[in-house]
Amino acid sequence: MRSVPHREHLNGAGSRAGPSPERSLLASVVTDPGHLPERLADFAVRRIGPAVPEAVASLRRHHPTANEAELRARVIAQGRRAVVSEGSLVGGPFLVLIPVAFCAALLRQARTVLELAALDGRDPTASARAGELLVLQGVYEDTRQAQHALAGAGHTADTPVRWKRWTALWHITLRMAHLLGVLPPDDASRAPGRRLHRVAVQAWRWLLLGTVFLVGLVAPLVWLPYMAAAYQRADARLADRALTHYFADTAPAPRHRPSRLEPAVVAAALRALLSLLVPLAVTAVTILTGLRLADSPWPVLGITLSTASAAVGALWYWRRHRHLRQHSRD
């Protein structure tokens, strides 16, 4: 029997057949947005956990000479690449993809934690893993609190009306952004001696995010380097906590912290720079040609910038998914 390619085990968030895991999870949490972390952890253990033992066995088969520390390092490195790839999104007209992208990144992070737990000899399908994931994400201080919260989050609420569903999705997206580290944590009240520093750091992050958001409306690929860096920082912190939790009594695994000049980030920055040239060129052509609508150049500029943003985003989106399909067939 032909074996399944190794990267399909490690990089997927579940079975390729059936509905998307991200969309299934979003459909679940929109009925109960207040328990997003708990539902995410429970979903990861139930839907992703069963595939983890074979993924770890495949990893050992493909790297028979690797020691345990090297296997852990490979799981972390492959998981980090997948988080950046699966969580990538574009701005402009593709902002609607943000919830799905955040959900994909969170599920991939959860898979990395479950694979590390399996390398430690723990059952990735056990309910205890969900509690550990919540603690590692910083949602709860200990597994006892996490298990108690999980027990109270299993009730299914009624599906909200449409407008409430959109409101719930907005709150869910913000919560996912905090879990991923894309938005700064709400911890400015801690450590009074460093409160001013924390407030200044958070203000800078919000300013940077707002700037990226506004520029991304006309140059969607500016999201790529920003999100890649944010995902890598958050994934490094989560991996360090998981290593400390599961392998505290063993030799530490090599830390694959993202380099400032990591090729993926540099490539994303170059794409973002090229995407910035498109709106600049469109603006210059509109001004030089003197095109007007209702005796004003602004409507023409708005239409052309929106069209250019959609075209650049659609081209990138098409190329990325074609690349992923080619890899899935290899």
N, C-alpha and C positions, 0 to 999 in steps of 0.2 A: 504494500500500500504506500502511496506517495505521501511523504510527510508535508505538513503545512509549513510554509516558509517562516523562519524564526521571527522576522520583524512583524509578521501579521499577528503573532501571539503577543508581542511586547508593545506594539504601537497601537493596536486597536483598543477600543474601549468596551468591547463586547463583541457579540456575534455580528457579522456583516449582514446577515439576513434579518428581515423584520424591520420595525421602525427604529429610527435613530435613537440611541440611548439618551443623547442630549435632549431631544424633543420629548421623549417619554418622561424624563425627570422634570423638565419644565412644566409639562402638563400636570404632574403630580404636585409640585410645590406651589403652583399658582392658586391651588385651593387652600393652601395653608402656608402662606409666605413667612409667618413667624417662626416656623420650624425648618427653615431651609437647611441649615447645617446638619440637623439630625436626619432629615429625609435624604440628603445627599450621602451621608455616611452609610445609612441603612441600604440605600439603593446600590452603592458601590460594592458593599459586601455581598448582596444578593445577586446582582447582575454581572459584576466583574470578578468577584472572588472565585467562582467555579473554574474560570479559565486560567487562573494564576498558577496552579500546580504544574500544568502542562507547559506553561511559558517558562517557568523556572527549570523544569526538566530539559526543555529544549535549549535553554541557555547553557546548562551544564554539558549537554551533548556537543554543542558547537564550540565549546571552550573547555575541553577535557583537562588541559594543563593549568587552568586558572585556579588560584587559591580563592578562599572565601572573600578576602578583602577585594580582590580583583573582580569577582563576580558582583559584589555590591557596587563597586565603582561603575561597572558596565550598566547595571540596572539604573543607577542614578543618571548617568550620562545619556542613555537612550531615552529615559523618561523625560529628561529636560529638553532634548531636541523635539520630542513629540509634543510637549506642552507648548513650546513656542510655535510649532507648525500647526497644531490643531486649534490653538487659541488665537491665531492670527486673524485679524479682521481689518476691514478698510472703512474709511469714513465716508463722508459725502452721502450719496443715496444708499449706501450699504450699511448705515448705522443700525438698521433693523437687525443685522446679524450679530450685534454685540451680545445679547443674552445667550444665544446658542454658542458663540465662541467662548464666552466665559465659562459656560457649563462644560464644554469639551475640555477646557484647560483644567478645571477642578476635578473632573472625572479621571483625567490622565495623571494628575498628582496623586489621587487616591489609589490608582493602580500601582504606582511606584511604591507607595507605602505598603500596600498589600504584598507586593513582590519581595520587599525587604523583610516583611514579617515571615513570609514563606521561607526565605533563605535562613531565617533564624529558627526554622522548624515549627512555626506556628501555623495553625489552620486558617487560611485566608477567608474561609466561609463562616467562621465562628462569629457570633454576635459581639464577642469581646473586641474584635478588630474595629467595629464601628465606633465603640467608645474610645479606643486608642486613637483613632483618626481624629476625632473631635478634640481630644487633648492636644495632639500634635499640631492641629490647626489653631490652637489657642482659644477655642470656643469655651472650654471648661478647664478648670485647674486640675482635676483628677478624674480617673475613670469611673469612680463611684457616682459623681455628679453627672457624668456623661451618660452612664447607663440609666440613671433615673430619668433624665431628659428624653432618652430614646424610648423608654417605656411609655412616656406620656405623649409622644408624637406620632403614635401609630393610628390615630383615628382619622378617618377620611371626612373632610368637610364637604359641604355642598359647593358645586361649581358656581362661582360668583357671576353676576350679570356682566355684560360686555365691558362697560366702563370701569367697573370695579376690577375686572380681570386685567385691564391695561394698567390701572394703578398698582395692582399687586405685582405685575411684571416689572414695573419701574422700581419698586422697593426691592424686589428680588435681585435685579441687576446691580443696584447699589450694594446690596449685601454681598453678592458674589465678588464685586470689585474689591471690597474690604478683605474678604477671605483670601483673594489672590494677591493682595498687596498693591493693586493698581491705584486704589485710593488710600490715603494715609489712615492709620488706625485712630480710633477715638480714644487716645490715651493721654491727652494733654494734661489731665488732672493728676496723673501719677508723677512721683518723684518731684516734689515742689521745687527743689533746688535747680532742676533742669526744665522747669515749666516753660520759661521764656524761650529756651532753645527749641523745645518741642513745638511750640506754637509757630515759631519762625520757620522751622522745617516743613510743617504742615501747610503753612501759608504758601511757601515756595512750591510745594508739590501741587497744590490746587491751582496756582497761577500757571504752572507749566501745563497741567492737564487742560485748563481752559484755553490756553494758547493753541495747544495741539488740536483740540476739538474745533476751534474756529477755523484754523488753517486747513484742517482736514475736510471741511465742508466743500472746499474748492480743489484741494490737492489730497485725495483720499489716502495715498500711500505714505503720507507722513505718519500715519498710525503705526506702520510696521516697526521702525526702530524703537519707538517709544514703548510699544507693547512688548517687543522682544526683550528689551532691557528690564522692564517691570516683571515679566514672567520669570526671567532668569534669576533675578534677585529673590523673588518670593520662593521659587523652587529650591534655591540654595539653602534658604533658611529652613524650609520644611525638611529637606533631606538631612541637614545637620541634626535637627531634633529627632528625626526617625532613627538615625544612626546611634545617637546617644541613648535613645529609649530601648532599642532592640539589641544593640551590640556594645553596651557600656563596659562589659567585662572582657572584651576582646580587643585585639589591636585595631586601631582606627583605620577605616578604608581611605584610600586616596581621595581627597576632596577635589571634585571637578568644578571649582568655582569659575563662573564665566569671566573670561578675559575681556578687557575693554576693547581689544581689537579682534574679538572672536569673528571669524569669517561671516557667520550668519547675520550678525548685527551690522557689520560693515556693508554687506550686500543689501540689507534692508535700508540702510542709510543712503546708499547710492540710488536705490529705486525711489526713495522719498525725494531726493534732490532732483531726479529727473522728472518726477511728477509735479514738482514745483514749477518747472520750466513751462509746462503746458498752460496753466492759467496765466502766467506772465506773457507768454506768446499770444494767447487769446485776447488778453487785455490790450496788448500793443496793436494787434491787427484791428480790433474794434475801434480803437481811438484813431488810428491812422486812416482807416477807410471812412470814418465819419458816419457809420451806420447808426440810424435812429429809428425809434419806434414811439409813436405819439409825441414826436418832436423832442425826444430825449434819448441820450445814448445809454441810460442806465437799464431800461428793460432789455435792450439787446445784449448788454454786458452780462446781466443776470442769466438770461437764457443760454448764452454761449458758454458761460462758466459752468452752469449746471450740466449742460450736455457734455462738455469736456470732462467734467468730474465723473459722470456716469460712464463715459467711454473708457477712461483710464482704469476705473475700478472694475468694470466688466472684463476688460482685457486681462488684468492681473488675476481676477477671480477665475476666468476660463483657463488661463495658463497653469495656475496652481492646481486646479482640479484635474486637468489633463495629466500633469506631472504625477499626482497622487494615484491616478488610475493606472498609469504605466508602471509605477512601482508595485502596485498590488498585483499586477499580472506577472511580474518577474519572479 
